[in-house]
Amino acid sequence: MAAVVIVGAQWGDEGKGKVVDYLAQSFDLVARYSGGHNAGHTVIFNGHRFILQLIPCGILRPGKQAVIGAGVVVDPAALVAEMNSLAKAGIDVTGRLFLSNRAHLIFPYHRQVEVAAEAARGASKIGTTSRGIGPSYEDKMSRRGLRVCDLMMDAACFREKLQHLAAEKDAICRAAFGQPLEVAGLVDQYLKFAERLRPFVADTSALLNRAISQGKRALLEGAQGTMLDIDHGTYPFVTSSNSTAGGACTGLGLSPLSITGVAGITKAYTTRVGGGPFPTEMPDLEANDLRQRGKEFGAVTGRPRRCGWLDAVMLRYAIQLNGINSLVVTKLDVFDAQREIQVCTGYRYKGSPLAEMPPDIETLEKVTPEYRTLPGWMASTSSLKDPAALPAAARDYLKFISDALGVEIGMISTGPEREATFLLPGTKLASWL
Ligand code: IMP
């Protein structure tokens, strides 16, 4: 039995897609537990670049099953578009993709409300992906959301539910933003999606629990990252779900006792998209350079990502929150031409060391990071065939991170392709496969 959680240890975009794609070889199912099509998981192989937003990356491995759990918010239009683009690339999802009947739906008006709300916030906007994620989770929490099981009901029943909800949302939208809700043709459009998605709908919690108890191996794929978690991240500059490892249990309907390991993914540095505090953010010139080398532009929105040094304070927090027992370091090759590398080892606030991650952004914005400077390796790691051939300074950098965090490094990645991924022998991560 194995159920391993893959969690972003930073602000998302750590390269989870690539890691999941690699690890999926050794698992039977890959299940996505939170978020929606705000995520963009990139996998490159055979010269093709796939960006998956909703469907777990395991789908790219023949014979593997992919599950979208109840904790995910699903825009049927985005899901159908993703299924179509996979079909175009010759990847058939039939009999391999399972969509939770309890997942909440995103409607176009969720996007409309989000865009209006962001505009109303002015300079303090969150910088969301404008996919309607937050408003859909708001409806879920306020117990007025519609779920996949509602869409699967008979047409008249769904029509009635949606019309009732749309009238309520229209009144809120007019009062709050002075805009009517765009709902024309909505019911018919969603009823068409219902027919396309019906063959994939399942009780995915029952399916997963059954599979695990039969000895199948499940990889539980998170979206976004620890610092974007609604409860534990840099609130309010966060996403609207639990992206931390606990979300795998609630989002998939699995007991915490089924989890056998948690792998945290971090880049060799840090990036963030959208607003909010970022203690180790680099000055513009340096950030620009790293952004170009690391191609740090959003996979979903194309937005330039903010860039900074690795933050061990944040990673220690992520390890504690998620129970990370193996760390994967991605994009090590982006530092190939970096003369000196800095790592933040502590925060000071008003001159004193901070023992805990501050809960409020006002404090986090004012912390002074303490850095250790390490030498770069000034050699290419991008074409390595064997991790034993890593330059000594690169090995020292990894050892420094592992020692500073008190956790093993189980895998590294030195390029965007599938082949540039190395499992480190003798690690816990290797033993889970
Ligand atoms: P939302 O999830 O679209 O509501 O956006 C909330 C915040 O999370 C914004 O700062 C987004 O940029 C960020 N965010 C959401 N999804 C991702 C992701 O997959 N990678 C990185 N940042 C993300």
Boltz pocket constraint, residues with backbone or C-beta under 6 A from the ligand:
constraints:
  - pocket:
      binder: B
      contacts: [[A, 11], [A, 12], [A, 13], [A, 38], [A, 39], [A, 40], [A, 126], [A, 127], [A, 128], [A, 129], [A, 130], [A, 131], [A, 133], [A, 134], [A, 223], [A, 224], [A, 228], [A, 237], [A, 238], [A, 239], [A, 240], [A, 273], [A, 274], [A, 275]]
      max_distance: 6.0
